[in-house]
Amino acid sequence: MTTDLAKRCTPAQIKRLFDVGIDSLYKLVTSIPIGYYNIIPLSKFKRDCYKTRYIVNADLLDIAFRRGSRSYYILKFRSKEDESITNAYLFATSAFISKVLKVGKEYQFLLDYRNNFWNIEKFALLKGYLTDNFIIGSAKISKHIDTYYSQQKSLSSQYLKSIFRRLKYEDFILNLKGLVPSNHKSLQDVINLHNIHFPISTTAYNSTLQDYNKFRLFLHLMVVKQADSYLKDEKALPIDFDGVYLKEVVDNLPFVLSDTQYKTVENILNEMKIDKS
């Protein structure tokens, strides 16, 4: 509901979400990433690693600005891990950059290797790893995961992720207790979507995504079963899941729903509108 979003997002963020059809907290947390990048320490760089970003904690040694058809900064920094020196490009023209980047300070950089050059995706000043949402943690950790989302009009992946950071942990919990039949052992009755949006490992990401997709498939099959009964009774299939149709679907499920679970089913069914054709 709108009130759900209002508790977590600013009016400007809500407007941008509405522009792409995200009008409830449920639709927001079920806006699933289209993939993820592996993030590994810069010291473990390999040229043939695709869909990989690199992280490094480093002292900034020098910064230079180049103006042209595409203005950019060149940063020279020394890794805190192995003392190696790297030059990287930061494509930005904002004067803010020159104010926050100071030679002699320690930063954390997120790097991408493209066209034989290092490109800086993000950076943040290090102060105990706590001063910026970007800070992932110690760059010595062997592997991090960073999810990304499809571009939706003016809603970029980075902007959407900034909204997710405003949510509370419990907002990501999909409680299906009582909704999933006990004889369906492969279905989980609690799905923590936080593991998809902010995964701590590829295992957590893939496992949770599999659980979520299994549940959607299960519910979809239940809806198809009810749609089939409409056809056998020679009834027209509804374009929208109105209250009457929703009640028939729920009444024919082999379990009883709580009010919260009923709302969950309604949200999911609204995403699966049946076309007469």
Secondary structure, 3 states (H helix, E strand, C coil): CHHHHHCCCCHHHHHHHHHCCCCCHHHHHCCCCCEEEEEEEHHHCCCCCCCEEEEEEEEEEEEEEECCCCCEEEEEEEECCCCCEEEEEECCCCHHHHHHCCCCCEEEEEEEEECCEEEEEEEEECCCCCCCCCCCCCCCCCCEEEEECCCECCECHHHHHHHHCCCCHHHHEEECCCCCCCCCCCCCCEEECHHHHCCCCHHHHHHHHHHHHHHHHHHHHHHHHHHHHHHHCCCCCCCCCCHHHHHHHHHCCCCCCCHHHHHHHHHHHHHCCCCCC
